Amino acid sequence: MFQGAPPLRLSLPDIDPFFLLGISTVQAQEVPEWLVSTVDADHEDRFIQEKLVEIGSGMDASFAYVRDQIGFEVYTGSLRGVWGTLDEADAMVLIASMFDPELMAQAVGYIPEEYEKADPVNDPDLIAEASDHWWVELEDGTQLDPSFSDSSVRGTPLSTHFDVPDAHRHKVTVRLKVESHNMLSQFTDNVPLEQKFSAAELYGKPLTLGHYVNTHKPLALIGGLITHNYAPYILLDDNSESIEGQTMIRGNDYQKLFSSLIPMANTMLTRLTLELGLESPNKEARVLKRDLLDRVGFAARHGLSAPGVADTERPAINQYDVTTINIVSGSVNDELMGIQLASSLDEEGYDLMLLSETLLNKDPASFTSDEDDLLGQLVKYQTRQNIAKTRLLATNYLVTSDELARSTAKQHIVKFYHDAPRVILTWSNSLAQPS
C-alpha cells in the first residue's frame, strides 16, 4: 500500500485509443475525474498515445503492459509519473525483482572476506524507499498492483487520490537572474522570470530559455539615447515536429538605457545567471547555477584585471542566443532524436536563406517593407533552428550516455537507474562576450 499517497485511480474503458486524443478539448464538459489527464498520468502525451494504439484499447491491455514490460525501480516520490506501505518482506521481493536472476547466476570470482559485499535485498535504505509504495485502484474499487507479477495487492492503502500529492513530487524551479550596473546604484539583481515545474511534467520535454530583443534609437534625439528591451521566455517542448505553437511562458521585460549626455543614468546589463532549484522528497534542496552572460568577467570580479569596455550600441544578447534545459529523471526515448531532427529540417527556411542573400550588402535603413518582412521571417527561422539544434544535441548526448551507462552496469553486474532528476544544458551563442 502507499503511505499517505493513495493508489492512483485508473479506469480505461474498452474504447478506441484515439478517444484520448480529444480529452483536452472536452475536459470542461464534466469529464469523469478518473479520465482527466494529470502531471503524473498524462495520457495526452504523444508517446503514451502511440503506445496505446500499439498495445490496443482497454484497461486489460494497458495494465498488462505496465505490469509485464515496465521494470520496477526504487525511488522516493513521483519522479516520472504514477501510495500505502509495503511490509519489509514484500519490499524485499520488489528489490530482488530489479536484478536479472540469470545474470546473477553467471557471476564468478572471489571476494576476500575483509571486503563488504553488496546485499541490496537487505539494504535498509532501499527497503525504506520500497516500503513507500503505489498501485492502482480502478473506478469500481478493484485494486491491482503492476509491480507484482500476479497483480495482487499486498496490504491496505492508507488513502486514495486521483492525483499525486504535491509534497511527493520532485520539482524544478527555473529562475533567470539579471545583474545590472549603474554608476549610482552599482550592481543590482532582479529576477524577471521564475517558474516551478514537476520533474514528471518535464520528462522527455526540454525547456528552452531565450529572449525577444528590441533596440530603440531615436534618430533626431540629442544625446544618443539608446534603449535595449529584453523580453525573456521559456518554450516547453511538446514533442511535435514543429516548434511553432509550443507552450511559451513569458517573463517580465527589462530595459537598459544609454545616453552620452547623462552617463549617471546609464544602466548596463552585466550578467545573466540561470538558476535551477532542485527539490526531492528525500533529498536536501540544492541550487545549480550557470552564467549565460558575464560582461565583467571572472578576472575582473576577483580583482585580477580591469573590466573591459562594453559595446553599448548593440544589445548584450539577441534572439539567437538560446539555452535548452533538459530535466531528465530516467532514460531518454531515442525516438526523440527523429522528432527533433525533423523540426530542424525546415525546407521553407532554406528558401528564406536564398532570398535573404539579396539583403547582405544593403543598408538596413534602405530596406523596403517587403524586405523588412523577409528579414523578420529569417530571424524567426534562424531562432527556430538554434532551438531545434540545441535540443537535438542534448538528446543525442543523453541517448549515448544512457547506452554507455547501461552497458557499464551490465559489465559490472550492478543495477543502474536515476533516483532524482539530472540536468543537461546546451546553448547557442551568436555574440562573443567575455565570460
ABEGO torsion letter per residue (X at the ends): XBBGBBBBBBBBBBBBAAAAAAAAAAAABGBBAAABBBAABBAABAAAAAAAAAAEBEAAAAAAAAAAABBBBBBBEBAAEXXEBBBAAAAAAAAAAABBAAAAAABBEBBBAABBBBBAAABAAAAAAAABBBBBBBAAGBBBBAABAAGBBBEBBABBBABBBAAABBBBBBBBBBBBBBAAAEBBBBBABBBBBBAAAABGBBBBBBBBBBBBBBAABBGGBBBBBBBBBBBBBAGBABABGBBBBBBBBBBBBBBAABAAABBBBABBBBBBBBBBAABBBBBBBBBABBAAEAAAAAGABBBBBBBAABBABBAABBBBBBBBABBBBAAAAAAAAAAABBAAAAAAAAAAAAAAABBAAABBAAAAAAAAAAAAAAAAAAAAAAAAAAAAAAAAAAAAAAAAAAAAGBBBBBABBBBBBBBBBABBBBX
